[in-house]
Amino acid sequence: MKSLTGKYFIVGVRYEKTLEDGTNAKTTEQYVVDALSWSECEAKTTEEMAVYTNGDMEIVTMKKAGFSELFLSEVDSEDKYYDCSINMITIDEKSGKERKTKVRYLVQGDTIEKARKNVDEIMGKTMIDYNITSLKETSIMDVFLHMGKPKE
C-alpha cells in the first residue's frame, strides 16, 4: 500500500468499447486524473484513453474530486476503488473536548473488507485516532497519475 497526495479530478469518458462477445457498444466510464489544471486533466485523459478507444471518445463530465489523497495497492487483483470517509479524532488543548475532522480518501481493494484493511494499514502508521464512517464502492475504472508518480 502507498499513499499519494495530489489534486485529483473525476472524469466521465464516453467511448465505443469492444465487448467480450466482439460487438461494439457506447459506454461511459469514470476515471480519476491527477492534474494541476482543468486543461491538463483533459489532455491527460485524452492521452491515456487513446489506448482504449477504437473510435470517437468524448469527455462528458469533469469535476474536482472530493479527496486529495489516494491509498493505492500494489496487488494487481485489487482493481476496485472505494470512497472512504474518516473522522480524525483530536483533543482540543484549550477546552479538552474531542474534535472530529472529516476526511475523504480513495482506497483501492478487491473487496470492501480488503479496502478497510488497506485503510487500517496506512492509518495505523500515523499517531492519529480515527474511525471509518463510510466505505462504499465507486464506479471508477482507473487512476491516471501525473508524470513522475509511479502507479505501482
N, CA, C and O atoms as a GROMACS GRO file, in nm:
protein
  608
    1MET      N    1   0.084  -0.119   0.000
    1MET     CA    2   0.000   0.000   0.000
    1MET      C    3   0.088   0.123   0.000
    1MET      O    4   0.194   0.128   0.062
    2LYS      N    5   0.040   0.222  -0.071
    2LYS     CA    6   0.107   0.352  -0.066
    2LYS      C    7   0.003   0.462  -0.070
    2LYS      O    8  -0.107   0.446  -0.122
    3SER      N    9   0.042   0.573  -0.015
    3SER     CA   10  -0.045   0.690  -0.008
    3SER      C   11   0.011   0.798  -0.100
    3SER      O   12   0.129   0.831  -0.092
    4LEU      N   13  -0.074   0.852  -0.187
    4LEU     CA   14  -0.033   0.959  -0.279
    4LEU      C   15  -0.125   1.079  -0.260
    4LEU      O   16  -0.247   1.066  -0.260
    5THR      N   17  -0.064   1.195  -0.245
    5THR     CA   18  -0.139   1.319  -0.229
    5THR      C   19  -0.127   1.401  -0.356
    5THR      O   20  -0.020   1.406  -0.417
    6GLY      N   21  -0.236   1.465  -0.397
    6GLY     CA   22  -0.232   1.548  -0.517
    6GLY      C   23  -0.364   1.620  -0.538
    6GLY      O   24  -0.450   1.623  -0.451
    7LYS      N   25  -0.376   1.678  -0.656
    7LYS     CA   26  -0.500   1.743  -0.697
    7LYS      C   27  -0.566   1.650  -0.799
    7LYS      O   28  -0.510   1.624  -0.905
    8TYR      N   29  -0.683   1.600  -0.765
    8TYR     CA   30  -0.748   1.498  -0.846
    8TYR      C   31  -0.880   1.546  -0.904
    8TYR      O   32  -0.952   1.626  -0.844
    9PHE      N   33  -0.909   1.496  -1.023
    9PHE     CA   34  -1.034   1.522  -1.093
    9PHE      C   35  -1.101   1.388  -1.122
    9PHE      O   36  -1.034   1.288  -1.143
   10ILE      N   37  -1.234   1.389  -1.124
   10ILE     CA   38  -1.309   1.271  -1.168
   10ILE      C   39  -1.366   1.305  -1.304
   10ILE      O   40  -1.437   1.405  -1.321
   11VAL      N   41  -1.334   1.220  -1.402
   11VAL     CA   42  -1.368   1.247  -1.541
   11VAL      C   43  -1.458   1.135  -1.593
   11VAL      O   44  -1.428   1.017  -1.576
   12GLY      N   45  -1.569   1.173  -1.657
   12GLY     CA   46  -1.656   1.078  -1.725
   12GLY      C   47  -1.622   1.076  -1.873
   12GLY      O   48  -1.624   1.181  -1.938
   13VAL      N   49  -1.591   0.959  -1.925
   13VAL     CA   50  -1.550   0.945  -2.064
   13VAL      C   51  -1.648   0.853  -2.136
   13VAL      O   52  -1.675   0.742  -2.091
   14ARG      N   53  -1.700   0.901  -2.248
   14ARG     CA   54  -1.791   0.821  -2.331
   14ARG      C   55  -1.716   0.780  -2.456
   14ARG      O   56  -1.660   0.863  -2.528
   15TYR      N   57  -1.714   0.649  -2.481
   15TYR     CA   58  -1.643   0.598  -2.599
   15TYR      C   59  -1.702   0.464  -2.642
   15TYR      O   60  -1.782   0.403  -2.571
   16GLU      N   61  -1.661   0.422  -2.760
   16GLU     CA   62  -1.708   0.293  -2.813
   16GLU      C   63  -1.611   0.186  -2.767
   16GLU      O   64  -1.490   0.193  -2.792
   17LYS      N   65  -1.666   0.085  -2.699
   17LYS     CA   66  -1.585  -0.020  -2.639
   17LYS      C   67  -1.619  -0.153  -2.704
   17LYS      O   68  -1.736  -0.181  -2.733
   18THR      N   69  -1.518  -0.236  -2.728
   18THR     CA   70  -1.541  -0.370  -2.781
   18THR      C   71  -1.572  -0.462  -2.664
   18THR      O   72  -1.491  -0.477  -2.572
   19LEU      N   73  -1.689  -0.524  -2.668
   19LEU     CA   74  -1.732  -0.613  -2.560
   19LEU      C   75  -1.670  -0.751  -2.577
   19LEU      O   76  -1.608  -0.780  -2.679
   20GLU      N   77  -1.688  -0.837  -2.477
   20GLU     CA   78  -1.630  -0.971  -2.479
   20GLU      C   79  -1.683  -1.055  -2.595
   20GLU      O   80  -1.612  -1.143  -2.645
   21ASP      N   81  -1.807  -1.030  -2.638
   21ASP     CA   82  -1.864  -1.108  -2.749
   21ASP      C   83  -1.824  -1.052  -2.886
   21ASP      O   84  -1.869  -1.102  -2.989
   22GLY      N   85  -1.739  -0.948  -2.887
   22GLY     CA   86  -1.690  -0.892  -3.013
   22GLY      C   87  -1.770  -0.776  -3.067
   22GLY      O   88  -1.728  -0.712  -3.164
   23THR      N   89  -1.885  -0.747  -3.008
   23THR     CA   90  -1.965  -0.635  -3.056
   23THR      C   91  -1.915  -0.505  -2.992
   23THR      O   92  -1.850  -0.505  -2.888
   24ASN      N   93  -1.948  -0.396  -3.058
   24ASN     CA   94  -1.911  -0.264  -3.006
   24ASN      C   95  -2.032  -0.198  -2.942
   24ASN      O   96  -2.144  -0.212  -2.990
   25ALA      N   97  -2.008  -0.126  -2.834
   25ALA     CA   98  -2.116  -0.054  -2.767
   25ALA      C   99  -2.060   0.074  -2.707
   25ALA      O  100  -1.946   0.078  -2.660
   26LYS      N  101  -2.143   0.179  -2.708
   26LYS     CA  102  -2.105   0.304  -2.644
   26LYS      C  103  -2.116   0.286  -2.492
   26LYS      O  104  -2.213   0.229  -2.442
   27THR      N  105  -2.016   0.332  -2.422
   27THR     CA  106  -2.015   0.322  -2.277
   27THR      C  107  -1.959   0.449  -2.216
   27THR      O  108  -1.879   0.519  -2.278
   28THR      N  109  -2.001   0.479  -2.095
   28THR     CA  110  -1.946   0.592  -2.020
   28THR      C  111  -1.883   0.537  -1.894
   28THR      O  112  -1.948   0.465  -1.817
   29GLU      N  113  -1.757   0.571  -1.872
   29GLU     CA  114  -1.684   0.523  -1.756
   29GLU      C  115  -1.617   0.640  -1.684
   29GLU      O  116  -1.589   0.744  -1.744
   30GLN      N  117  -1.593   0.620  -1.555
   30GLN     CA  118  -1.530   0.725  -1.475
   30GLN      C  119  -1.384   0.691  -1.447
   30GLN      O  120  -1.349   0.576  -1.422
   31TYR      N  121  -1.302   0.795  -1.451
   31TYR     CA  122  -1.159   0.782  -1.423
   31TYR      C  123  -1.117   0.894  -1.329
   31TYR      O  124  -1.176   1.002  -1.330
   32VAL      N  125  -1.015   0.868  -1.249
   32VAL     CA  126  -0.956   0.972  -1.165
   32VAL      C  127  -0.827   1.015  -1.233
   32VAL      O  128  -0.746   0.932  -1.273
   33VAL      N  129  -0.810   1.147  -1.245
   33VAL     CA  130  -0.692   1.202  -1.312
   33VAL      C  131  -0.619   1.294  -1.216
   33VAL      O  132  -0.678   1.384  -1.156
   34ASP      N  133  -0.489   1.271  -1.203
   34ASP     CA  134  -0.402   1.356  -1.122
   34ASP      C  135  -0.351   1.467  -1.213
   34ASP      O  136  -0.268   1.442  -1.301
   35ALA      N  137  -0.398   1.589  -1.193
   35ALA     CA  138  -0.360   1.701  -1.280
   35ALA      C  139  -0.362   1.831  -1.200
   35ALA      O  140  -0.430   1.842  -1.098
   36LEU      N  141  -0.287   1.929  -1.249
   36LEU     CA  142  -0.280   2.058  -1.181
   36LEU      C  143  -0.387   2.156  -1.228
   36LEU      O  144  -0.419   2.252  -1.158
   37SER      N  145  -0.442   2.132  -1.348
   37SER     CA  146  -0.542   2.225  -1.403
   37SER      C  147  -0.645   2.147  -1.483
   37SER      O  148  -0.628   2.029  -1.513
   38TRP      N  149  -0.754   2.217  -1.518
   38TRP     CA  150  -0.860   2.156  -1.599
   38TRP      C  151  -0.806   2.115  -1.735
   38TRP      O  152  -0.836   2.006  -1.785
   39SER      N  153  -0.726   2.201  -1.796
   39SER     CA  154  -0.674   2.171  -1.930
   39SER      C  155  -0.575   2.055  -1.926
   39SER      O  156  -0.574   1.973  -2.018
   40GLU      N  157  -0.493   2.047  -1.822
   40GLU     CA  158  -0.402   1.934  -1.809
   40GLU      C  159  -0.480   1.805  -1.788
   40GLU      O  160  -0.443   1.699  -1.840
   41CYS      N  161  -0.588   1.813  -1.713
   41CYS     CA  162  -0.674   1.697  -1.690
   41CYS      C  163  -0.732   1.645  -1.820
   41CYS      O  164  -0.732   1.525  -1.847
   42GLU      N  165  -0.783   1.737  -1.902
   42GLU     CA  166  -0.841   1.699  -2.031
   42GLU      C  167  -0.735   1.637  -2.122
   42GLU      O  168  -0.761   1.535  -2.186
   43ALA      N  169  -0.616   1.697  -2.127
   43ALA     CA  170  -0.509   1.645  -2.212
   43ALA      C  171  -0.463   1.507  -2.165
   43ALA      O  172  -0.442   1.418  -2.247
   44LYS      N  173  -0.448   1.489  -2.034
   44LYS     CA  174  -0.404   1.361  -1.978
   44LYS      C  175  -0.508   1.252  -2.004
   44LYS      O  176  -0.472   1.139  -2.037
   45THR      N  177  -0.635   1.286  -1.989
   45THR     CA  178  -0.742   1.189  -2.014
   45THR      C  179  -0.742   1.146  -2.160
   45THR      O  180  -0.751   1.028  -2.190
   46THR      N  181  -0.732   1.242  -2.250
   46THR     CA  182  -0.730   1.212  -2.394
   46THR      C  183  -0.612   1.123  -2.428
   46THR      O  184  -0.626   1.027  -2.504
   47GLU      N  185  -0.496   1.154  -2.373
   47GLU     CA  186  -0.375   1.075  -2.399
   47GLU      C  187  -0.390   0.932  -2.347
   47GLU      O  188  -0.360   0.837  -2.419
   48GLU      N  189  -0.436   0.917  -2.224
   48GLU     CA  190  -0.449   0.784  -2.163
   48GLU      C  191  -0.557   0.700  -2.231
   48GLU      O  192  -0.540   0.579  -2.247
   49MET      N  193  -0.668   0.763  -2.270
   49MET     CA  194  -0.779   0.688  -2.329
   49MET      C  195  -0.755   0.650  -2.474
   49MET      O  196  -0.825   0.564  -2.526
   50ALA      N  197  -0.659   0.711  -2.540
   50ALA     CA  198  -0.629   0.679  -2.680
   50ALA      C  199  -0.597   0.531  -2.696
   50ALA      O  200  -0.625   0.473  -2.802
   51VAL      N  201  -0.540   0.469  -2.595
   51VAL     CA  202  -0.505   0.327  -2.599
   51VAL      C  203  -0.630   0.239  -2.599
   51VAL      O  204  -0.631   0.133  -2.661
   52TYR      N  205  -0.736   0.282  -2.530
   52TYR     CA  206  -0.855   0.200  -2.510
   52TYR      C  207  -0.964   0.222  -2.614
   52TYR      O  208  -1.054   0.139  -2.627
   53THR      N  209  -0.957   0.330  -2.687
   53THR     CA  210  -1.067   0.363  -2.778
   53THR      C  211  -1.036   0.317  -2.920
   53THR      O  212  -0.921   0.317  -2.964
   54ASN      N  213  -1.141   0.277  -2.989
   54ASN     CA  214  -1.126   0.240  -3.130
   54ASN      C  215  -1.220   0.325  -3.215
   54ASN      O  216  -1.266   0.282  -3.321
   55GLY      N  217  -1.245   0.442  -3.170
   55GLY     CA  218  -1.334   0.534  -3.241
   55GLY      C  219  -1.334   0.667  -3.169
   55GLY      O  220  -1.233   0.710  -3.112
   56ASP      N  221  -1.448   0.732  -3.172
   56ASP     CA  222  -1.459   0.862  -3.106
   56ASP      C  223  -1.461   0.847  -2.955
   56ASP      O  224  -1.515   0.750  -2.901
   57MET      N  225  -1.402   0.944  -2.889
   57MET     CA  226  -1.400   0.950  -2.744
   57MET      C  227  -1.441   1.090  -2.703
   57MET      O  228  -1.396   1.189  -2.762
   58GLU      N  229  -1.527   1.099  -2.601
   58GLU     CA  230  -1.575   1.230  -2.558
   58GLU      C  231  -1.570   1.239  -2.406
   58GLU      O  232  -1.614   1.148  -2.336
   59ILE      N  233  -1.515   1.348  -2.356
   59ILE     CA  234  -1.518   1.375  -2.213
   59ILE      C  235  -1.653   1.440  -2.184
   59ILE      O  236  -1.680   1.551  -2.230
   60VAL      N  237  -1.738   1.371  -2.108
   60VAL     CA  238  -1.874   1.420  -2.084
   60VAL      C  239  -1.889   1.489  -1.949
   60VAL      O  240  -1.978   1.573  -1.933
   61THR      N  241  -1.805   1.455  -1.853
   61THR     CA  242  -1.806   1.524  -1.724
   61THR      C  243  -1.663   1.538  -1.672
   61THR      O  244  -1.576   1.456  -1.701
   62MET      N  245  -1.642   1.645  -1.597
   62MET     CA  246  -1.513   1.666  -1.533
   62MET      C  247  -1.538   1.750  -1.409
   62MET      O  248  -1.590   1.861  -1.418
   63LYS      N  249  -1.500   1.696  -1.292
   63LYS     CA  250  -1.521   1.771  -1.168
   63LYS      C  251  -1.405   1.745  -1.072
   63LYS      O  252  -1.336   1.644  -1.081
   64LYS      N  253  -1.385   1.840  -0.982
   64LYS     CA  254  -1.282   1.821  -0.880
   64LYS      C  255  -1.326   1.708  -0.788
   64LYS      O  256  -1.442   1.698  -0.750
   65ALA      N  257  -1.230   1.624  -0.753
   65ALA     CA  258  -1.260   1.513  -0.663
   65ALA      C  259  -1.275   1.565  -0.521
   65ALA      O  260  -1.216   1.667  -0.484
   66GLY      N  261  -1.353   1.497  -0.442
   66GLY     CA  262  -1.374   1.534  -0.303
   66GLY      C  263  -1.266   1.481  -0.210
   66GLY      O  264  -1.280   1.488  -0.088
   67PHE      N  265  -1.159   1.428  -0.266
   67PHE     CA  266  -1.048   1.376  -0.188
   67PHE      C  267  -0.918   1.430  -0.247
   67PHE      O  268  -0.913   1.466  -0.364
   68SER      N  269  -0.814   1.433  -0.166
   68SER     CA  270  -0.684   1.478  -0.216
   68SER      C  271  -0.576   1.375  -0.188
   68SER      O  272  -0.457   1.403  -0.204
   69GLU      N  273  -0.618   1.256  -0.145
   69GLU     CA  274  -0.522   1.151  -0.118
   69GLU      C  275  -0.577   1.016  -0.163
   69GLU      O  276  -0.695   0.986  -0.146
   70LEU      N  277  -0.488   0.936  -0.222
   70LEU     CA  278  -0.522   0.802  -0.269
   70LEU      C  279  -0.445   0.700  -0.187
   70LEU      O  280  -0.329   0.722  -0.152
   71PHE      N  281  -0.510   0.588  -0.155
   71PHE     CA  282  -0.442   0.474  -0.096
   71PHE      C  283  -0.443   0.366  -0.203
   71PHE      O  284  -0.545   0.300  -0.225
   72LEU      N  285  -0.329   0.347  -0.271
   72LEU     CA  286  -0.320   0.255  -0.383
   72LEU      C  287  -0.250   0.126  -0.342
   72LEU      O  288  -0.151   0.127  -0.269
   73SER      N  289  -0.304   0.015  -0.391
   73SER     CA  290  -0.249  -0.117  -0.363
   73SER      C  291  -0.148  -0.155  -0.470
   73SER      O  292  -0.156  -0.110  -0.584
   74GLU      N  293  -0.053  -0.238  -0.432
   74GLU     CA  294   0.045  -0.289  -0.527
   74GLU      C  295   0.007  -0.428  -0.576
   74GLU      O  296   0.082  -0.491  -0.650
   75VAL      N  297  -0.110  -0.478  -0.535
   75VAL     CA  298  -0.159  -0.610  -0.574
   75VAL      C  299  -0.250  -0.594  -0.695
   75VAL      O  300  -0.349  -0.521  -0.689
   76ASP      N  301  -0.217  -0.662  -0.806
   76ASP     CA  302  -0.292  -0.647  -0.931
   76ASP      C  303  -0.440  -0.683  -0.918
   76ASP      O  304  -0.524  -0.621  -0.984
   77SER      N  305  -0.473  -0.781  -0.835
   77SER     CA  306  -0.613  -0.825  -0.824
   77SER      C  307  -0.700  -0.722  -0.751
   77SER      O  308  -0.823  -0.729  -0.757
   78GLU      N  309  -0.639  -0.628  -0.683
   78GLU     CA  310  -0.715  -0.525  -0.612
   78GLU      C  311  -0.741  -0.411  -0.710
   78GLU      O  312  -0.670  -0.310  -0.712
   79ASP      N  313  -0.847  -0.428  -0.790
   79ASP     CA  314  -0.872  -0.336  -0.901
   79ASP      C  315  -1.000  -0.254  -0.885
   79ASP      O  316  -1.045  -0.190  -0.980
   80LYS      N  317  -1.059  -0.255  -0.766
   80LYS     CA  318  -1.177  -0.172  -0.741
   80LYS      C  319  -1.136  -0.053  -0.655
   80LYS      O  320  -1.035  -0.056  -0.586
   81TYR      N  321  -1.218   0.052  -0.662
   81TYR     CA  322  -1.190   0.174  -0.586
   81TYR      C  323  -1.306   0.204  -0.494
   81TYR      O  324  -1.423   0.192  -0.532
   82TYR      N  325  -1.273   0.244  -0.371
   82TYR     CA  326  -1.373   0.271  -0.268
   82TYR      C  327  -1.358   0.414  -0.216
   82TYR      O  328  -1.247   0.463  -0.195
   83ASP      N  329  -1.472   0.478  -0.196
   83ASP     CA  330  -1.477   0.612  -0.138
   83ASP      C  331  -1.485   0.593   0.013
   83ASP      O  332  -1.580   0.533   0.064
   84CYS      N  333  -1.385   0.644   0.084
   84CYS     CA  334  -1.377   0.623   0.228
   84CYS      C  335  -1.382   0.757   0.301
   84CYS      O  336  -1.305   0.848   0.271
   85SER      N  337  -1.473   0.767   0.397
   85SER     CA  338  -1.480   0.885   0.484
   85SER      C  339  -1.432   0.845   0.622
   85SER      O  340  -1.472   0.742   0.677
   86ILE      N  341  -1.345   0.928   0.677
   86ILE     CA  342  -1.286   0.901   0.808
   86ILE      C  343  -1.305   1.023   0.896
   86ILE      O  344  -1.291   1.137   0.850
   87ASN      N  345  -1.336   1.000   1.022
   87ASN     CA  346  -1.332   1.107   1.122
   87ASN      C  347  -1.200   1.094   1.196
   87ASN      O  348  -1.173   0.994   1.262
   88MET      N  349  -1.117   1.198   1.184
   88MET     CA  350  -0.992   1.203   1.261
   88MET      C  351  -1.025   1.269   1.394
   88MET      O  352  -1.084   1.376   1.398
   89ILE      N  353  -0.986   1.203   1.500
   89ILE     CA  354  -1.024   1.248   1.634
   89ILE      C  355  -0.903   1.312   1.702
   89ILE      O  356  -0.798   1.250   1.718
   90THR      N  357  -0.921   1.437   1.742
   90THR     CA  358  -0.816   1.509   1.815
   90THR      C  359  -0.879   1.571   1.939
   90THR      O  360  -1.001   1.584   1.950
   91ILE      N  361  -0.794   1.608   2.033
   91ILE     CA  362  -0.839   1.672   2.156
   91ILE      C  363  -0.801   1.819   2.150
   91ILE      O  364  -0.685   1.853   2.129
   92ASP      N  365  -0.900   1.906   2.170
   92ASP     CA  366  -0.874   2.050   2.175
   92ASP      C  367  -0.798   2.079   2.304
   92ASP      O  368  -0.845   2.049   2.414
   93GLU      N  369  -0.678   2.137   2.290
   93GLU     CA  370  -0.592   2.160   2.406
   93GLU      C  371  -0.652   2.259   2.506
   93GLU      O  372  -0.631   2.246   2.626
   94LYS      N  373  -0.727   2.357   2.458
   94LYS     CA  374  -0.784   2.459   2.547
   94LYS      C  375  -0.904   2.406   2.624
   94LYS      O  376  -0.912   2.421   2.746
   95SER      N  377  -0.997   2.345   2.551
   95SER     CA  378  -1.122   2.302   2.615
   95SER      C  379  -1.117   2.157   2.664
   95SER      O  380  -1.195   2.118   2.751
   96GLY      N  381  -1.024   2.078   2.610
   96GLY     CA  382  -1.017   1.938   2.647
   96GLY      C  383  -1.122   1.852   2.580
   96GLY      O  384  -1.134   1.733   2.609
   97LYS      N  385  -1.199   1.913   2.489
   97LYS     CA  386  -1.305   1.839   2.420
   97LYS      C  387  -1.251   1.769   2.296
   97LYS      O  388  -1.153   1.810   2.234
   98GLU      N  389  -1.320   1.661   2.263
   98GLU     CA  390  -1.285   1.583   2.145
   98GLU      C  391  -1.335   1.654   2.020
   98GLU      O  392  -1.450   1.698   2.015
   99ARG      N  393  -1.249   1.666   1.919
   99ARG     CA  394  -1.288   1.725   1.791
   99ARG      C  395  -1.274   1.620   1.682
   99ARG      O  396  -1.178   1.543   1.680
  100LYS      N  397  -1.371   1.618   1.593
  100LYS     CA  398  -1.368   1.524   1.480
  100LYS      C  399  -1.356   1.603   1.351
  100LYS      O  400  -1.430   1.698   1.328
  101THR      N  401  -1.261   1.562   1.268
  101THR     CA  402  -1.240   1.625   1.138
  101THR      C  403  -1.265   1.521   1.031
  101THR      O  404  -1.200   1.416   1.029
  102LYS      N  405  -1.361   1.548   0.942
  102LYS     CA  406  -1.395   1.453   0.837
  102LYS      C  407  -1.298   1.467   0.720
  102LYS      O  408  -1.271   1.577   0.672
  103VAL      N  409  -1.245   1.353   0.674
  103VAL     CA  410  -1.153   1.348   0.561
  103VAL      C  411  -1.196   1.234   0.470
  103VAL      O  412  -1.236   1.128   0.516
  104ARG      N  413  -1.186   1.258   0.337
  104ARG     CA  414  -1.220   1.154   0.240
  104ARG      C  415  -1.095   1.106   0.167
  104ARG      O  416  -1.004   1.183   0.139
  105TYR      N  417  -1.093   0.976   0.137
  105TYR     CA  418  -0.984   0.913   0.063
  105TYR      C  419  -1.043   0.824  -0.046
  105TYR      O  420  -1.157   0.778  -0.035
  106LEU      N  421  -0.965   0.800  -0.150
  106LEU     CA  422  -1.000   0.698  -0.249
  106LEU      C  423  -0.907   0.580  -0.221
  106LEU      O  424  -0.785   0.595  -0.223
  107VAL      N  425  -0.966   0.463  -0.194
  107VAL     CA  426  -0.891   0.346  -0.150
  107VAL      C  427  -0.909   0.233  -0.250
  107VAL      O  428  -1.020   0.207  -0.297
  108GLN      N  429  -0.799   0.166  -0.282
  108GLN     CA  430  -0.804   0.054  -0.374
  108GLN      C  431  -0.813  -0.076  -0.296
  108GLN      O  432  -0.754  -0.090  -0.188
  109GLY      N  433  -0.888  -0.172  -0.350
  109GLY     CA  434  -0.902  -0.304  -0.289
  109GLY      C  435  -0.988  -0.392  -0.378
  109GLY      O  436  -1.053  -0.342  -0.469
  110ASP      N  437  -0.989  -0.523  -0.352
  110ASP     CA  438  -1.073  -0.611  -0.433
  110ASP      C  439  -1.208  -0.638  -0.367
  110ASP      O  440  -1.303  -0.677  -0.435
  111THR      N  441  -1.217  -0.617  -0.237
  111THR     CA  442  -1.344  -0.628  -0.163
  111THR      C  443  -1.351  -0.513  -0.063
  111THR      O  444  -1.252  -0.446  -0.037
  112ILE      N  445  -1.469  -0.491  -0.010
  112ILE     CA  446  -1.484  -0.383   0.088
  112ILE      C  447  -1.404  -0.414   0.215
  112ILE      O  448  -1.351  -0.323   0.279
  113GLU      N  449  -1.394  -0.543   0.250
  113GLU     CA  450  -1.316  -0.582   0.367
  113GLU      C  451  -1.168  -0.553   0.345
  113GLU      O  452  -1.099  -0.506   0.435
  114LYS      N  453  -1.119  -0.583   0.225
  114LYS     CA  454  -0.978  -0.557   0.193
  114LYS      C  455  -0.951  -0.406   0.189
  114LYS      O  456  -0.845  -0.362   0.233
  115ALA      N  457  -1.044  -0.329   0.137
  115ALA     CA  458  -1.028  -0.184   0.135
  115ALA      C  459  -1.018  -0.131   0.279
  115ALA      O  460  -0.937  -0.043   0.307
  116ARG      N  461  -1.100  -0.184   0.368
  116ARG     CA  462  -1.095  -0.144   0.510
  116ARG      C  463  -0.958  -0.179   0.570
  116ARG      O  464  -0.900  -0.099   0.644
  117LYS      N  465  -0.907  -0.298   0.538
  117LYS     CA  466  -0.774  -0.337   0.588
  117LYS      C  467  -0.666  -0.246   0.531
  117LYS      O  468  -0.570  -0.212   0.600
  118ASN      N  469  -0.682  -0.205   0.404
  118ASN     CA  470  -0.584  -0.116   0.342
  118ASN      C  471  -0.584   0.022   0.410
  118ASN      O  472  -0.479   0.082   0.429
  119VAL      N  473  -0.703   0.070   0.446
  119VAL     CA  474  -0.712   0.197   0.521
  119VAL      C  475  -0.642   0.181   0.655
  119VAL      O  476  -0.563   0.267   0.695
  120ASP      N  477  -0.670   0.072   0.725
  120ASP     CA  478  -0.609   0.049   0.856
  120ASP      C  479  -0.457   0.037   0.845
  120ASP      O  480  -0.384   0.080   0.935
  121GLU      N  481  -0.409  -0.022   0.736
  121GLU     CA  482  -0.264  -0.037   0.715
  121GLU      C  483  -0.197   0.100   0.705
  121GLU      O  484  -0.093   0.123   0.767
  122ILE      N  485  -0.256   0.191   0.627
  122ILE     CA  486  -0.198   0.325   0.610
  122ILE      C  487  -0.218   0.408   0.737
  122ILE      O  488  -0.123   0.468   0.788
  123MET      N  489  -0.340   0.412   0.788
  123MET     CA  490  -0.370   0.497   0.904
  123MET      C  491  -0.303   0.444   1.032
  123MET      O  492  -0.276   0.522   1.123
  124GLY      N  493  -0.277   0.314   1.038
  124GLY     CA  494  -0.211   0.256   1.154
  124GLY      C  495  -0.069   0.306   1.172
  124GLY      O  496  -0.014   0.296   1.282
  125LYS      N  497  -0.011   0.359   1.067
  125LYS     CA  498   0.126   0.412   1.074
  125LYS      C  499   0.128   0.555   1.129
  125LYS      O  500   0.235   0.611   1.153
  126THR      N  501   0.010   0.613   1.148
  126THR     CA  502   0.002   0.750   1.199
  126THR      C  503  -0.026   0.747   1.349
  126THR      O  504  -0.058   0.643   1.406
  127MET      N  505  -0.014   0.861   1.412
  127MET     CA  506  -0.043   0.874   1.556
  127MET      C  507  -0.184   0.927   1.578
  127MET      O  508  -0.220   0.963   1.691
  128ILE      N  509  -0.264   0.934   1.473
  128ILE     CA  510  -0.397   0.994   1.480
  128ILE      C  511  -0.502   0.888   1.511
  128ILE      O  512  -0.504   0.781   1.449
  129ASP      N  513  -0.590   0.918   1.606
  129ASP     CA  514  -0.706   0.832   1.630
  129ASP      C  515  -0.808   0.861   1.521
  129ASP      O  516  -0.827   0.977   1.483
  130TYR      N  517  -0.873   0.758   1.470
  130TYR     CA  518  -0.969   0.776   1.361
  130TYR      C  519  -1.075   0.668   1.370
  130TYR      O  520  -1.058   0.566   1.436
  131ASN      N  521  -1.186   0.694   1.302
  131ASN     CA  522  -1.284   0.588   1.280
  131ASN      C  523  -1.341   0.605   1.140
  131ASN      O  524  -1.364   0.716   1.093
  132ILE      N  525  -1.364   0.493   1.074
  132ILE     CA  526  -1.418   0.492   0.939
  132ILE      C  527  -1.569   0.510   0.950
  132ILE      O  528  -1.637   0.428   1.012
  133THR      N  529  -1.620   0.616   0.889
  133THR     CA  530  -1.764   0.644   0.898
  133THR      C  531  -1.839   0.596   0.774
  133THR      O  532  -1.960   0.573   0.780
  134SER      N  533  -1.768   0.582   0.662
  134SER     CA  534  -1.832   0.538   0.538
  134SER      C  535  -1.727   0.475   0.447
  134SER      O  536  -1.616   0.524   0.435
  135LEU      N  537  -1.765   0.365   0.384
  135LEU     CA  538  -1.678   0.298   0.288
  135LEU      C  539  -1.767   0.234   0.183
  135LEU      O  540  -1.838   0.138   0.211
  136LYS      N  541  -1.764   0.290   0.060
  136LYS     CA  542  -1.853   0.238  -0.043
  136LYS      C  543  -1.779   0.227  -0.176
  136LYS      O  544  -1.692   0.307  -0.209
  137GLU      N  545  -1.818   0.125  -0.252
  137GLU     CA  546  -1.757   0.101  -0.382
  137GLU      C  547  -1.798   0.211  -0.480
  137GLU      O  548  -1.911   0.258  -0.478
  138THR      N  549  -1.704   0.250  -0.566
  138THR     CA  550  -1.730   0.351  -0.668
  138THR      C  551  -1.734   0.284  -0.806
  138THR      O  552  -1.706   0.165  -0.819
  139SER      N  553  -1.769   0.362  -0.907
  139SER     CA  554  -1.768   0.312  -1.044
  139SER      C  555  -1.641   0.355  -1.118
  139SER      O  556  -1.635   0.348  -1.241
  140ILE      N  557  -1.540   0.399  -1.044
  140ILE     CA  558  -1.414   0.443  -1.105
  140ILE      C  559  -1.341   0.322  -1.163
  140ILE      O  560  -1.324   0.220  -1.096
  141MET      N  561  -1.298   0.337  -1.289
  141MET     CA  562  -1.233   0.228  -1.359
  141MET      C  563  -1.081   0.226  -1.338
  141MET      O  564  -1.021   0.118  -1.329
  142ASP      N  565  -1.019   0.344  -1.330
  142ASP     CA  566  -0.873   0.350  -1.319
  142ASP      C  567  -0.831   0.488  -1.270
  142ASP      O  568  -0.912   0.581  -1.264
  143VAL      N  569  -0.705   0.500  -1.235
  143VAL     CA  570  -0.646   0.626  -1.192
  143VAL      C  571  -0.531   0.658  -1.286
  143VAL      O  572  -0.443   0.575  -1.307
  144PHE      N  573  -0.532   0.778  -1.342
  144PHE     CA  574  -0.424   0.825  -1.428
  144PHE      C  575  -0.340   0.922  -1.346
  144PHE      O  576  -0.383   1.033  -1.316
  145LEU      N  577  -0.219   0.879  -1.312
  145LEU     CA  578  -0.132   0.960  -1.227
  145LEU      C  579  -0.050   1.058  -1.308
  145LEU      O  580  -0.025   1.038  -1.427
  146HIS      N  581  -0.010   1.164  -1.242
  146HIS     CA  582   0.075   1.267  -1.302
  146HIS      C  583   0.211   1.206  -1.332
  146HIS      O  584   0.255   1.115  -1.262
  147MET      N  585   0.277   1.255  -1.435
  147MET     CA  586   0.410   1.205  -1.468
  147MET      C  587   0.501   1.218  -1.347
  147MET      O  588   0.497   1.318  -1.275
  148GLY      N  589   0.583   1.118  -1.325
  148GLY     CA  590   0.675   1.120  -1.213
  148GLY      C  591   0.624   1.046  -1.091
  148GLY      O  592   0.702   1.013  -1.002
  149LYS      N  593   0.492   1.020  -1.085
  149LYS     CA  594   0.437   0.943  -0.974
  149LYS      C  595   0.415   0.800  -1.023
  149LYS      O  596   0.333   0.779  -1.112
  150PRO      N  597   0.485   0.704  -0.969
  150PRO     CA  598   0.465   0.566  -1.013
  150PRO      C  599   0.330   0.513  -0.967
  150PRO      O  600   0.287   0.540  -0.855
  151LYS      N  601   0.263   0.436  -1.054
  151LYS     CA  602   0.134   0.378  -1.019
  151LYS      C  603   0.154   0.262  -0.922
  151LYS      O  604   0.070   0.238  -0.836
  152GLU      N  605   0.264   0.191  -0.937
  152GLU     CA  606   0.287   0.075  -0.850
  152GLU      C  607   0.396   0.098  -0.751
  152GLU      O  608   0.427   0.010  -0.672
   0.00000   0.00000   0.00000
